[in-house]
């Protein structure tokens, strides 16, 4: 009886807590500097290694799946983890906890446009952010690489993912190289592992969600034809950005600049560059830049309209990618249980691991040829390797060091 009570206690203590999960998501949002690859390092550190919400392989599978979908990759990854752990309700809460802090902050910063610098340059003491993000990417590349490279085939697939980041410029390159990795693994590979997750999910495609995705696109376009309201135009514009752009924030930003600055003239190039500099200096998804742009576009129409513009734009750009994830997830869960999918997933994981490694090299090449950035990079790696220093404390520590060195 004592043994049974002890087992029950251990099961209860290890039970999944939605509140704790959302708290961890929020903590991730506070330290997720850099792009999707750096965010992946944050997820790996907190959600995989410290909290064991999923395995490294599962995290890479989410990255591979979301790389095929339009929208913000890292946001879809963490939303997908919530979807797997607690269904659509937890997924939507995950999205809000992850994205809303930056949407609110970028919307608030749109009120400061008149006093922001016109050159978009960051203060000198924030120079530690990029090498610190490289450190998170480097740690993720090492941790993931040693898990997915198991033989010569997976090493070759890792290498092709590594190379495409450094060579290819098209946003289609990543989805295509992932497809290549899956096909080559199916043809050349051997089944070396079996699917272990026996959690059953409803494999039926949610037609209502897909209808909502299409309906919002059509209704927003129709509303735009009959209404001159700028909020309607803002929703249509940013919702469209959310389902047409592959490649994440680095791709959507130039698309925004072309349409909003060059063609619509809703804000000046100086305002746009200032906001772009700010979003790169802050943690969280780069798509939250939409809140800043949406707020700026309503400048002069009153504070309420400006707040509404920021919220409408910020939420609209995240919505289509989330709806598409809800549609694709049941199909993905059904496909990945098939026999040939074991080998395909092995190829996807190896190729995705190479993408992370390539992203690390790309960031390091872009760093200034000085000692200090590489010192920050090395400090980040060392602190992560100890596994004793929380990610928020790493950010604070490097920030303090950088600030005093700048003096």
C-alpha positions in Angstrom: 0.0 0.0 0.0 2.8 2.4 0.8 4.5 1.6 -2.5 1.2 2.3 -4.4 0.8 5.6 -2.6 4.4 6.5 -3.5 3.9 5.7 -7.1 0.7 7.7 -7.2 2.5 10.7 -5.6 5.2 10.5 -8.2 2.6 10.4 -11.1 0.8 13.4 -9.7 4.0 15.4 -9.2 5.0 14.7 -12.8 1.5 15.4 -14.2 1.3 18.1 -16.9 0.3 21.5 -15.5 -1.2 23.9 -18.1 -0.5 26.9 -15.8 3.2 25.9 -15.3 3.5 25.3 -19.1 2.2 28.8 -19.9 4.5 30.2 -17.3 7.4 28.5 -19.0 6.2 29.9 -22.4 6.1 33.4 -20.9 9.7 33.0 -19.6 10.8 31.8 -23.1 9.2 35.0 -24.6 11.4 37.2 -22.3 14.7 35.7 -23.5 14.0 34.7 -27.1 16.3 37.1 -28.9 17.2 36.6 -32.5 15.4 34.6 -35.2 13.7 31.2 -35.2 17.0 29.3 -34.8 17.9 31.2 -31.6 14.3 30.7 -30.4 14.7 27.0 -31.0 17.7 27.1 -28.6 15.6 28.8 -25.9 12.9 26.1 -26.4 15.4 23.4 -26.3 16.9 24.7 -23.0 13.7 25.3 -21.1 10.9 23.2 -22.7 13.0 20.1 -23.5 15.9 19.8 -21.2 14.6 21.5 -18.0 10.9 20.7 -18.2 10.8 17.6 -20.5 7.6 18.7 -22.2 8.9 17.0 -25.3 12.0 15.4 -26.8 14.7 16.9 -29.0 13.4 14.9 -31.9 9.9 16.0 -31.4 11.0 19.6 -31.2 12.8 19.2 -34.6 9.7 17.6 -36.1 7.8 20.7 -35.1 10.4 22.9 -36.7 10.3 20.8 -39.9 6.5 20.9 -40.1 6.2 24.6 -39.4 9.0 25.4 -41.9 6.5 24.1 -44.6 3.8 26.5 -43.4 3.6 30.3 -44.1 3.8 32.5 -41.1 6.2 32.9 -38.1 8.0 29.6 -37.7 9.0 29.8 -34.0 5.6 31.0 -33.0 4.0 28.1 -34.8 6.5 25.7 -33.1 5.6 26.8 -29.6 1.9 27.0 -30.4 2.1 23.5 -31.8 3.6 22.2 -28.6 0.7 23.7 -26.8 -1.7 22.1 -29.3 -0.1 18.7 -28.7 -0.2 19.0 -24.9 -3.6 20.5 -24.4 -5.6 20.9 -27.6 -6.6 24.1 -29.4 -7.6 26.0 -26.2 -4.1 25.6 -24.8 -2.6 26.4 -28.2 -4.4 29.7 -28.4 -3.4 30.5 -24.8 0.2 29.6 -25.8 0.1 32.0 -28.7 -1.3 34.8 -26.6 1.3 34.3 -23.8 4.1 34.1 -26.3 3.2 36.9 -28.6 1.1 39.4 -26.7 3.9 40.9 -24.5 5.7 42.0 -27.7 2.6 43.1 -29.5 1.7 45.3 -26.5 5.3 46.6 -26.2 5.7 47.3 -30.0 2.3 49.0 -30.0 3.3 51.2 -27.1 6.5 52.1 -28.9 4.6 53.3 -31.9 3.6 56.3 -29.7 7.3 57.2 -29.4 7.9 57.4 -33.2 8.5 61.2 -33.1 11.4 60.9 -30.6 13.0 57.7 -32.0 16.2 58.1 -34.0 15.9 58.1 -37.8 18.8 55.8 -38.6 17.4 52.7 -36.9 20.7 52.2 -35.1 20.8 50.5 -31.7 22.6 51.9 -28.7 26.2 50.6 -28.5 25.6 48.7 -25.2 23.0 46.5 -27.0 25.6 45.1 -29.3 25.8 42.0 -27.1 22.3 40.8 -28.4 23.4 39.4 -31.7 26.4 37.4 -30.4 24.3 36.2 -27.4 21.6 35.0 -29.9 24.4 33.2 -31.7 25.3 31.5 -28.5 21.8 30.1 -28.1 21.9 29.0 -31.7 25.3 27.4 -31.2 24.1 25.5 -28.1 21.0 24.3 -30.0 23.2 23.2 -33.0 25.4 21.1 -30.8 22.7 19.5 -28.7 20.5 18.7 -31.7 23.3 17.7 -34.1 24.6 15.0 -31.8 21.1 13.6 -31.6 20.2 13.5 -35.3 23.5 12.6 -36.9 23.6 8.8 -36.5 25.3 7.5 -39.7 26.7 8.7 -43.0 23.3 9.3 -44.6 22.1 11.5 -41.8 25.4 13.3 -41.8 25.0 14.0 -45.5 21.4 15.3 -44.9 22.7 17.4 -42.0 25.3 18.9 -44.4 22.7 19.8 -47.1 20.7 21.6 -44.5 23.8 23.4 -43.3 24.8 24.4 -46.8 21.4 25.7 -47.9 21.3 28.4 -45.2 24.7 29.8 -46.4 24.1 29.5 -50.1 20.4 29.8 -51.0 18.5 33.1 -50.7 15.0 32.1 -51.7 12.4 31.6 -49.0 11.4 28.4 -50.8 14.9 26.9 -50.2 14.2 25.7 -46.7 10.9 23.8 -47.5 12.5 22.3 -50.6 15.6 21.1 -48.8 13.4 19.5 -46.0 11.4 17.7 -48.7 14.7 16.5 -50.2 15.9 15.2 -46.8 12.7 13.3 -46.3 12.7 11.7 -49.8 16.4 10.7 -49.6 15.9 9.2 -46.2 13.0 7.1 -47.4 14.9 5.9 -50.5 18.3 5.3 -48.9 17.7 4.9 -45.2 16.8 2.1 -42.9 14.2 2.1 -40.2 16.2 2.4 -37.0 13.5 3.5 -34.6 9.9 3.0 -33.9 7.2 5.5 -33.1 6.9 5.6 -29.3 4.2 8.2 -28.6 0.9 6.2 -28.4 -1.2 9.3 -27.7 -4.2 9.1 -29.9 -5.5 12.3 -31.7 -8.5 12.9 -33.9 -7.1 12.5 -37.4 -10.1 14.2 -39.0 -9.3 17.5 -40.7 -11.1 20.3 -38.9 -13.1 21.7 -41.8 -14.6 24.4 -39.7 -11.2 25.8 -38.9 -10.2 25.6 -42.6 -13.4 27.4 -43.5 -12.7 30.1 -40.9 -9.2 30.6 -42.4 -10.7 31.0 -45.9 -13.7 32.9 -44.7 -11.6 35.6 -42.9 -9.5 36.0 -46.0 -12.5 36.5 -48.2 -14.6 38.6 -45.8 -11.7 40.9 -45.1 -11.2 41.4 -48.8 -14.9 42.0 -49.4 -15.1 44.4 -46.5 -12.2 46.4 -47.9 -14.1 46.9 -51.1 -17.1 48.5 -49.3 -15.3 50.3 -46.4 -12.6 52.9 -46.3 -11.9 52.3 -42.6 -8.2 52.0 -42.1 -8.7 49.3 -39.4 -10.4 47.1 -41.9 -7.6 47.7 -44.4 -5.1 47.0 -41.6 -6.7 43.6 -40.8 -6.8 42.6 -44.4 -3.3 43.6 -45.1 -1.6 41.9 -42.1 -3.8 38.8 -42.3 -2.7 38.5 -45.9 1.0 38.9 -44.9 0.4 36.1 -42.4 -0.6 33.5 -45.0 1.5 34.5 -48.0 4.9 34.9 -46.5 7.3 32.0 -46.1 10.6 32.3 -44.2 9.6 34.2 -41.0 10.2 37.7 -39.9 13.3 38.3 -42.1 11.1 37.8 -45.1 7.9 39.6 -44.0 9.8 42.8 -43.0 10.9 43.7 -46.6 7.4 42.8 -47.9 6.0 45.3 -45.3 8.4 47.9 -46.4 7.5 47.6 -50.0 3.8 47.8 -49.5 3.5 50.1 -46.5 6.3 52.6 -47.1 7.0 52.5 -50.8 3.5 52.1 -52.2 0.9 53.0 -49.5 3.0 55.7 -47.8 1.5 54.9 -44.4 4.8 55.6 -42.6 8.2 57.0 -43.6 11.3 55.0 -44.2 12.9 56.5 -41.1 10.0 55.4 -38.9 10.1 51.9 -40.5 13.8 51.5 -39.9 13.6 52.8 -36.3 10.9 50.2 -35.5 12.9 47.5 -37.2 15.9 48.3 -35.1 13.7 48.2 -32.0 12.1 44.8 -32.7 15.6 43.2 -33.3 16.7 44.5 -29.9 13.7 43.0 -28.1 12.8 39.3 -27.4 9.9 37.5 -28.9 8.6 36.9 -32.5 9.7 39.4 -35.1 6.1 39.3 -36.6 5.2 41.6 -33.6 6.7 44.3 -35.7 3.2 44.5 -37.3 1.9 46.0 -34.1 4.4 48.9 -34.3 3.6 49.5 -38.0 -0.2 49.2 -37.4 0.1 51.8 -34.6 2.2 54.2 -36.6 -0.3 54.0 -39.6 -3.0 55.4 -37.2 -0.9 58.3 -36.0 -3.0 61.5 -36.1 -6.4 59.7 -35.7 -6.4 59.7 -31.9 -4.9 57.5 -29.2 -7.8 55.0 -29.3 -7.4 54.4 -33.0 -3.7 54.0 -32.6 -4.1 51.4 -29.9 -6.7 49.6 -32.0 -4.4 49.7 -35.1 -1.6 48.1 -33.2 -3.7 45.3 -31.7 -5.6 44.6 -34.9 -2.4 44.4 -37.0 -0.4 42.5 -34.4 -3.1 39.8 -33.9 -4.1 39.6 -37.6 -0.6 38.6 -38.8 -0.4 35.7 -36.3 -3.9 34.4 -36.9 -3.6 32.6 -40.3 -0.5 30.7 -39.5 -2.2 29.4 -36.3 -5.3 28.4 -38.2 -3.3 26.5 -40.8 -1.4 24.7 -38.1 -4.7 23.5 -36.6 -5.7 22.2 -40.0 -2.4 20.5 -40.8 -1.8 19.0 -37.4 -4.3 16.0 -37.5 -3.0 15.1 -41.0 0.6 15.2 -39.8 -0.2 13.1 -36.7 -1.8 10.5 -39.0 1.0 10.5 -41.6 3.9 10.2 -39.1 2.5 6.9 -37.8 2.9 5.2 -41.1 5.9 2.8 -41.7 7.7 4.9 -44.3 7.3 8.0 -42.1 9.9 6.7 -39.6 12.6 7.1 -42.2 11.2 10.3 -43.6 11.2 11.9 -40.1 14.8 10.8 -39.6 15.7 12.7 -42.8 13.7 15.7 -41.8 15.3 15.8 -38.3 18.9 15.5 -39.7 18.2 18.2 -42.3 16.6 20.5 -39.8 19.6 20.1 -37.5 21.8 21.2 -40.4 19.6 24.3 -40.8 20.4 25.3 -37.2 24.1 24.7 -37.8 24.1 26.8 -40.9 22.3 29.6 -39.1 25.0 29.7 -36.5 27.7 30.1 -39.1 25.7 32.8 -40.9 25.4 34.8 -37.7 29.1 34.4 -36.9 30.1 35.6 -40.4 27.9 38.7 -39.9 29.5 39.6 -36.6 31.9 42.5 -36.5 35.6 41.4 -36.8 36.3 42.3 -33.2 37.1 40.4 -30.1 34.2 41.6 -27.9 31.3 40.0 -29.9 33.0 36.6 -29.8 33.6 37.1 -26.1 29.8 37.5 -25.6 29.3 34.5 -27.9 31.7 32.4 -25.8 30.2 33.6 -22.5 26.7 32.6 -23.6 27.9 29.1 -24.6 29.7 28.6 -21.4 26.8 29.7 -19.2 24.4 27.5 -21.2 26.7 24.5 -21.0 26.7 24.7 -17.2 22.9 24.1 -17.3 22.7 26.0 -14.0 22.2 29.6 -15.2 18.6 30.4 -16.3 18.3 32.1 -19.7 16.9 35.3 -18.3 19.9 35.6 -16.0 22.2 35.1 -19.0 20.6 38.1 -20.7 20.8 40.3 -17.6 24.5 39.3 -17.0 25.6 40.0 -20.5 23.6 43.2 -20.6 25.3 44.5 -17.4 28.7 43.6 -18.7 28.0 45.3 -22.1 26.6 48.4 -20.5 29.7 49.0 -18.3 32.1 48.2 -21.1 30.3 50.8 -23.3 30.9 53.4 -20.6 
